[in-house]
Amino acid sequence: MKPSAVTRGLGDIVARDASGTLWYYDRQLVTDRPFAPRVRVGTGWNAYDRIDGAGDLDRDGYVDLLARDKAGVLWLYKGTGRLVDGDRFETRVRIGAGWGTYARRRQRPERRRPPRPPGP
């Protein structure tokens, strides 16, 4: 999915339900409805112990996902730009094994606030 010009993909959400179905919630800047109606991505996502928004890893303008399976294999799902159906991602691509030892993936450096000046 291509991020909207307004939100640039910031704040979109993917959520997996108890049955393993993955849902995509596109953020919109509307106060009474912050997200568009959810769209079903697909089933079988309970095979993964970690699913992360990856930003646009291949720089094609579409948001990608990374998923790590329970054996520690990392998979890339490239975004397709399709907004109305479950074909939001291409067929997964294996990145490699051995990712089970990592507890967290960080895409970009954290923004740190400057220290506050001492109070009076």
GUFI-287021 format. One record per atom (N, C-alpha, C): x, y, z; residue in one letter; residue number from 1. Coordinates in Angstrom, 3 decimals. Layout:
REM residues N
((X, Y, Z), A, NUM)
...
REM end
This chain:
REM residues 120
((0.828, -1.166, 0.000), M, 1)
((0.000, 0.000, 0.000), M, 1)
((0.872, 1.228, 0.000), M, 1)
((0.519, 2.165, -0.790), K, 2)
((1.289, 3.391, -0.867), K, 2)
((0.784, 4.293, 0.243), K, 2)
((1.673, 4.824, 1.058), P, 3)
((1.233, 5.711, 2.120), P, 3)
((0.528, 6.923, 1.529), P, 3)
((-0.473, 7.421, 2.238), S, 4)
((-1.161, 8.613, 1.755), S, 4)
((-0.201, 9.796, 1.824), S, 4)
((-0.485, 10.804, 1.035), A, 5)
((0.368, 11.992, 1.022), A, 5)
((0.330, 12.708, 2.363), A, 5)
((-0.760, 12.529, 3.098), V, 6)
((-0.919, 13.215, 4.377), V, 6)
((-0.190, 12.473, 5.495), V, 6)
((-0.437, 11.177, 5.633), T, 7)
((0.148, 10.439, 6.761), T, 7)
((1.459, 9.755, 6.418), T, 7)
((1.778, 9.591, 5.129), R, 8)
((3.006, 8.927, 4.685), R, 8)
((3.175, 7.549, 5.327), R, 8)
((2.068, 6.871, 5.622), G, 9)
((2.136, 5.542, 6.202), G, 9)
((2.365, 5.530, 7.693), G, 9)
((2.566, 6.687, 8.303), L, 10)
((2.815, 6.753, 9.738), L, 10)
((1.520, 6.520, 10.492), L, 10)
((1.521, 5.553, 11.368), G, 11)
((0.349, 5.287, 12.182), G, 11)
((-0.561, 4.210, 11.643), G, 11)
((-0.274, 3.658, 10.451), D, 12)
((-1.054, 2.520, 9.980), D, 12)
((-0.786, 1.350, 10.915), D, 12)
((-1.751, 0.452, 11.030), I, 13)
((-1.636, -0.657, 11.976), I, 13)
((-1.943, -1.974, 11.280), I, 13)
((-1.172, -3.010, 11.609), V, 14)
((-1.547, -4.381, 11.274), V, 14)
((-1.807, -5.088, 12.588), V, 14)
((-2.828, -5.924, 12.590), A, 15)
((-3.187, -6.649, 13.807), A, 15)
((-3.566, -8.077, 13.434), A, 15)
((-3.119, -9.011, 14.249), R, 16)
((-3.428, -10.426, 14.036), R, 16)
((-4.431, -10.857, 15.089), R, 16)
((-5.516, -11.489, 14.661), D, 17)
((-6.499, -11.968, 15.634), D, 17)
((-6.122, -13.372, 16.109), D, 17)
((-6.904, -13.912, 17.037), A, 18)
((-6.587, -15.200, 17.660), A, 18)
((-6.570, -16.352, 16.659), A, 18)
((-7.296, -16.225, 15.545), S, 19)
((-7.328, -17.299, 14.553), S, 19)
((-6.155, -17.229, 13.580), S, 19)
((-5.323, -16.169, 13.655), G, 20)
((-4.179, -16.030, 12.770), G, 20)
((-4.450, -15.185, 11.541), G, 20)
((-5.607, -14.529, 11.485), T, 21)
((-5.922, -13.635, 10.373), T, 21)
((-5.266, -12.284, 10.623), T, 21)
((-4.599, -11.754, 9.596), L, 22)
((-3.946, -10.449, 9.699), L, 22)
((-4.850, -9.399, 9.065), L, 22)
((-5.017, -8.284, 9.775), W, 23)
((-5.861, -7.174, 9.331), W, 23)
((-5.012, -5.926, 9.197), W, 23)
((-5.347, -5.106, 8.197), Y, 24)
((-4.641, -3.840, 7.970), Y, 24)
((-5.604, -2.684, 8.225), Y, 24)
((-5.143, -1.727, 9.023), Y, 25)
((-5.919, -0.531, 9.348), Y, 25)
((-5.160, 0.676, 8.815), Y, 25)
((-5.711, 1.322, 7.793), D, 26)
((-5.079, 2.484, 7.173), D, 26)
((-5.454, 3.734, 7.958), D, 26)
((-4.455, 4.444, 8.423), R, 27)
((-4.703, 5.652, 9.211), R, 27)
((-5.231, 6.764, 8.312), R, 27)
((-6.227, 7.471, 8.822), Q, 28)
((-6.727, 8.651, 8.129), Q, 28)
((-6.852, 9.769, 9.153), Q, 28)
((-6.723, 10.964, 8.705), L, 29)
((-6.743, 12.102, 9.617), L, 29)
((-8.156, 12.663, 9.747), L, 29)
((-9.027, 11.835, 10.318), V, 30)
((-10.409, 12.217, 10.575), V, 30)
((-10.642, 11.990, 12.063), V, 30)
((-11.050, 13.021, 12.778), T, 31)
((-11.118, 12.919, 14.239), T, 31)
((-12.107, 11.870, 14.729), T, 31)
((-13.252, 11.727, 14.080), D, 32)
((-14.223, 10.750, 14.581), D, 32)
((-13.966, 9.337, 14.050), D, 32)
((-13.089, 9.182, 13.042), R, 33)
((-12.714, 7.874, 12.505), R, 33)
((-11.226, 7.893, 12.147), R, 33)
((-10.357, 7.629, 13.100), P, 34)
((-8.916, 7.732, 12.829), P, 34)
((-8.388, 6.671, 11.861), P, 34)
((-9.154, 5.586, 11.633), F, 35)
((-8.719, 4.534, 10.725), F, 35)
((-9.830, 4.203, 9.742), F, 35)
((-9.428, 3.910, 8.508), A, 36)
((-10.376, 3.425, 7.506), A, 36)
((-10.842, 2.034, 7.945), A, 36)
((-11.952, 1.528, 7.400), P, 37)
((-12.375, 0.167, 7.750), P, 37)
((-11.252, -0.837, 7.485), P, 37)
((-11.122, -1.791, 8.381), R, 38)
((-10.028, -2.752, 8.260), R, 38)
((-10.164, -3.584, 6.987), R, 38)
((-9.021, -4.040, 6.484), V, 39)
((-8.969, -4.872, 5.295), V, 39)
((-8.239, -6.157, 5.667), V, 39)
((-8.814, -7.287, 5.301), R, 40)
((-8.220, -8.589, 5.601), R, 40)
((-7.019, -8.812, 4.687), R, 40)
((-5.861, -9.057, 5.295), V, 41)
((-4.649, -9.338, 4.534), V, 41)
((-4.596, -10.807, 4.174), V, 41)
((-4.913, -11.675, 5.133), G, 42)
((-4.886, -13.112, 4.877), G, 42)
((-4.857, -13.908, 6.160), G, 42)
((-4.850, -15.214, 6.016), T, 43)
((-4.834, -16.123, 7.163), T, 43)
((-3.471, -16.793, 7.263), T, 43)
((-3.261, -17.515, 8.362), G, 44)
((-2.015, -18.257, 8.554), G, 44)
((-0.901, -17.455, 9.191), G, 44)
((-1.202, -16.244, 9.617), W, 45)
((-0.168, -15.383, 10.194), W, 45)
((0.209, -15.794, 11.617), W, 45)
((-0.472, -16.780, 12.181), N, 46)
((-0.095, -17.279, 13.507), N, 46)
((1.170, -18.139, 13.421), N, 46)
((1.697, -18.359, 12.225), A, 47)
((2.968, -19.069, 12.062), A, 47)
((4.139, -18.194, 12.492), A, 47)
((3.879, -16.899, 12.668), Y, 48)
((4.938, -15.952, 13.001), Y, 48)
((4.857, -15.540, 14.463), Y, 48)
((6.030, -15.390, 15.086), D, 49)
((6.048, -14.899, 16.458), D, 49)
((6.343, -13.409, 16.511), D, 49)
((6.657, -12.822, 15.356), R, 50)
((6.941, -11.383, 15.303), R, 50)
((6.551, -10.866, 13.925), R, 50)
((5.784, -9.774, 13.893), I, 51)
((5.405, -9.103, 12.651), I, 51)
((5.668, -7.625, 12.858), I, 51)
((6.442, -7.026, 11.951), D, 52)
((6.817, -5.616, 12.094), D, 52)
((6.576, -4.870, 10.790), D, 52)
((6.089, -3.638, 10.927), G, 53)
((6.061, -2.739, 9.789), G, 53)
((7.490, -2.389, 9.448), G, 53)
((7.848, -2.534, 8.196), A, 54)
((9.242, -2.356, 7.805), A, 54)
((9.483, -1.050, 7.076), A, 54)
((8.453, -0.232, 6.941), G, 55)
((8.618, 0.946, 6.101), G, 55)
((8.673, 0.501, 4.651), G, 55)
((9.414, 1.196, 3.844), D, 56)
((9.538, 0.879, 2.423), D, 56)
((10.947, 0.377, 2.156), D, 56)
((11.190, -0.878, 2.434), L, 57)
((12.544, -1.429, 2.335), L, 57)
((13.089, -1.420, 0.912), L, 57)
((12.241, -1.685, -0.067), D, 58)
((12.721, -1.746, -1.449), D, 58)
((12.540, -0.429, -2.205), D, 58)
((12.100, 0.600, -1.499), R, 59)
((11.975, 1.963, -2.036), R, 59)
((11.121, 2.057, -3.303), R, 59)
((10.030, 1.277, -3.321), D, 60)
((9.120, 1.350, -4.460), D, 60)
((7.895, 2.212, -4.163), D, 60)
((7.852, 2.799, -2.960), G, 61)
((6.731, 3.654, -2.591), G, 61)
((5.628, 2.941, -1.837), G, 61)
((5.791, 1.645, -1.564), Y, 62)
((4.772, 0.866, -0.869), Y, 62)
((5.314, 0.329, 0.449), Y, 62)
((4.469, 0.294, 1.448), V, 63)
((4.854, -0.160, 2.784), V, 63)
((5.044, -1.675, 2.779), V, 63)
((6.133, -2.147, 3.381), D, 64)
((6.480, -3.567, 3.443), D, 64)
((6.344, -4.082, 4.879), D, 64)
((6.294, -5.402, 5.022), L, 65)
((6.258, -6.040, 6.343), L, 65)
((7.411, -7.025, 6.463), L, 65)
((7.907, -7.178, 7.683), L, 66)
((8.830, -8.252, 8.026), L, 66)
((8.118, -9.173, 9.001), L, 66)
((8.300, -10.475, 8.829), A, 67)
((7.703, -11.451, 9.737), A, 67)
((8.750, -12.509, 10.067), A, 67)
((8.830, -12.861, 11.352), R, 68)
((9.774, -13.895, 11.789), R, 68)
((8.975, -15.109, 12.222), R, 68)
((9.298, -16.275, 11.648), D, 69)
((8.573, -17.480, 12.053), D, 69)
((9.170, -18.047, 13.340), D, 69)
((8.515, -19.057, 13.872), K, 70)
((8.912, -19.593, 15.178), K, 70)
((10.243, -20.326, 15.128), K, 70)
((10.739, -20.648, 13.932), A, 71)
((12.060, -21.268, 13.778), A, 71)
((13.168, -20.222, 13.655), A, 71)
((12.797, -18.930, 13.652), G, 72)
((13.777, -17.864, 13.575), G, 72)
((14.108, -17.402, 12.169), G, 72)
((13.298, -17.823, 11.177), V, 73)
((13.523, -17.388, 9.789), V, 73)
((12.786, -16.071, 9.573), V, 73)
((13.479, -15.104, 8.974), L, 74)
((12.904, -13.791, 8.702), L, 74)
((12.416, -13.739, 7.261), L, 74)
((11.184, -13.225, 7.094), W, 75)
((10.532, -13.152, 5.784), W, 75)
((10.160, -11.716, 5.468), W, 75)
((10.282, -11.350, 4.192), L, 76)
((9.880, -10.032, 3.715), L, 76)
((8.617, -10.156, 2.878), L, 76)
((7.639, -9.314, 3.197), Y, 77)
((6.421, -9.190, 2.398), Y, 77)
((6.435, -7.791, 1.785), Y, 77)
((6.675, -7.696, 0.476), K, 78)
((6.713, -6.406, -0.201), K, 78)
((5.299, -5.913, -0.467), K, 78)
((5.066, -4.635, -0.201), G, 79)
((3.759, -4.046, -0.447), G, 79)
((3.459, -3.956, -1.932), G, 79)
((2.165, -4.077, -2.276), T, 80)
((1.746, -4.046, -3.678), T, 80)
((1.055, -2.747, -4.064), T, 80)
((0.563, -2.016, -3.083), G, 81)
((-0.185, -0.801, -3.386), G, 81)
((-1.671, -1.028, -3.548), G, 81)
((-2.119, -2.263, -3.476), R, 82)
((-3.558, -2.550, -3.591), R, 82)
((-4.229, -2.205, -2.271), R, 82)
((-5.239, -1.366, -2.332), L, 83)
((-5.834, -0.840, -1.103), L, 83)
((-7.164, -1.462, -0.729), L, 83)
((-7.836, -2.160, -1.617), V, 84)
((-9.208, -2.582, -1.330), V, 84)
((-9.385, -4.073, -1.131), V, 84)
((-8.344, -4.864, -1.297), D, 85)
((-8.504, -6.295, -1.111), D, 85)
((-7.337, -6.852, -0.312), D, 85)
((-7.286, -8.136, -0.176), G, 86)
((-6.260, -8.774, 0.627), G, 86)
((-4.922, -8.935, -0.046), G, 86)
((-4.783, -8.479, -1.285), D, 87)
((-3.516, -8.629, -1.997), D, 87)
((-2.593, -7.444, -1.758), D, 87)
((-2.467, -7.033, -0.517), R, 88)
((-1.641, -5.878, -0.177), R, 88)
((-0.158, -6.193, -0.199), R, 88)
((0.187, -7.479, -0.168), F, 89)
((1.590, -7.880, -0.136), F, 89)
((1.850, -8.975, -1.159), F, 89)
((3.064, -8.953, -1.720), E, 90)
((3.493, -10.010, -2.639), E, 90)
((3.770, -11.281, -1.843), E, 90)
((4.020, -12.374, -2.556), T, 91)
((4.421, -13.619, -1.914), T, 91)
((5.700, -13.379, -1.121), T, 91)
((5.778, -13.985, 0.031), R, 92)
((6.912, -13.734, 0.924), R, 92)
((8.237, -14.128, 0.287), R, 92)
((9.302, -13.430, 0.724), V, 93)
((10.667, -13.701, 0.282), V, 93)
((11.495, -14.001, 1.521), V, 93)
((12.220, -15.110, 1.504), R, 94)
((13.039, -15.512, 2.653), R, 94)
((14.278, -14.634, 2.723), R, 94)
((14.470, -13.997, 3.871), I, 95)
((15.669, -13.188, 4.089), I, 95)
((16.785, -14.058, 4.646), I, 95)
((16.452, -14.896, 5.631), G, 96)
((17.468, -15.780, 6.182), G, 96)
((17.074, -16.311, 7.541), G, 96)
((17.862, -17.253, 8.035), A, 97)
((17.620, -17.889, 9.326), A, 97)
((18.480, -17.244, 10.403), A, 97)
((18.234, -17.641, 11.650), G, 98)
((19.047, -17.168, 12.761), G, 98)
((18.549, -15.894, 13.406), G, 98)
((17.367, -15.439, 13.037), W, 99)
((16.827, -14.192, 13.577), W, 99)
((16.077, -14.407, 14.888), W, 99)
((15.976, -15.636, 15.363), G, 100)
((15.247, -15.917, 16.600), G, 100)
((15.906, -15.381, 17.850), G, 100)
((17.185, -15.073, 17.779), T, 101)
((17.888, -14.577, 18.963), T, 101)
((17.645, -13.095, 19.203), T, 101)
((17.077, -12.409, 18.210), Y, 102)
((16.854, -10.970, 18.350), Y, 102)
((15.478, -10.703, 18.936), Y, 102)
((15.460, -9.866, 19.956), A, 103)
((14.192, -9.529, 20.598), A, 103)
((13.508, -8.354, 19.923), A, 103)
((14.271, -7.528, 19.233), R, 104)
((13.693, -6.318, 18.658), R, 104)
((14.431, -5.929, 17.388), R, 104)
((13.672, -5.458, 16.426), R, 105)
((14.241, -4.936, 15.185), R, 105)
((14.037, -3.432, 15.193), R, 105)
((15.071, -2.686, 14.884), R, 106)
((14.946, -1.227, 14.865), R, 106)
((15.256, -0.730, 13.467), R, 106)
((14.303, -0.030, 12.880), Q, 107)
((14.442, 0.421, 11.505), Q, 107)
((15.298, 1.662, 11.389), Q, 107)
((15.140, 2.582, 12.287), R, 108)
((15.899, 3.829, 12.214), R, 108)
((16.284, 4.245, 13.629), R, 108)
((17.259, 5.101, 13.752), P, 109)
((17.677, 5.517, 15.094), P, 109)
((16.530, 6.184, 15.843), P, 109)
((16.498, 5.946, 17.123), E, 110)
((15.482, 6.589, 17.951), E, 110)
((15.728, 8.079, 18.019), E, 110)
((14.655, 8.811, 18.095), R, 111)
((14.786, 10.254, 18.302), R, 111)
((14.846, 10.489, 19.797), R, 111)
((15.867, 11.107, 20.210), R, 112)
((16.023, 11.385, 21.644), R, 112)
((15.763, 12.857, 21.888), R, 112)
((15.059, 13.123, 22.955), R, 113)
((14.802, 14.511, 23.349), R, 113)
((16.048, 15.093, 23.982), R, 113)
((16.299, 16.356, 23.725), P, 114)
((17.451, 16.972, 24.403), P, 114)
((17.181, 17.040, 25.904), P, 114)
((18.224, 16.999, 26.706), P, 115)
((17.999, 17.055, 28.153), P, 115)
((17.342, 18.371, 28.551), P, 115)
((16.487, 18.271, 29.548), R, 116)
((15.823, 19.483, 30.052), R, 116)
((16.798, 20.280, 30.908), R, 116)
((16.684, 21.584, 30.795), P, 117)
((17.544, 22.393, 31.674), P, 117)
((17.092, 22.221, 33.121), P, 117)
((18.003, 22.370, 34.064), P, 118)
((17.612, 22.227, 35.462), P, 118)
((16.562, 23.280, 35.830), P, 118)
((15.614, 22.851, 36.638), G, 119)
((14.530, 23.747, 37.076), G, 119)
((15.014, 24.751, 38.116), G, 119)
((14.192, 25.788, 38.346), P, 120)
((14.583, 26.799, 39.334), P, 120)
((14.578, 26.275, 40.755), P, 120)
REM end
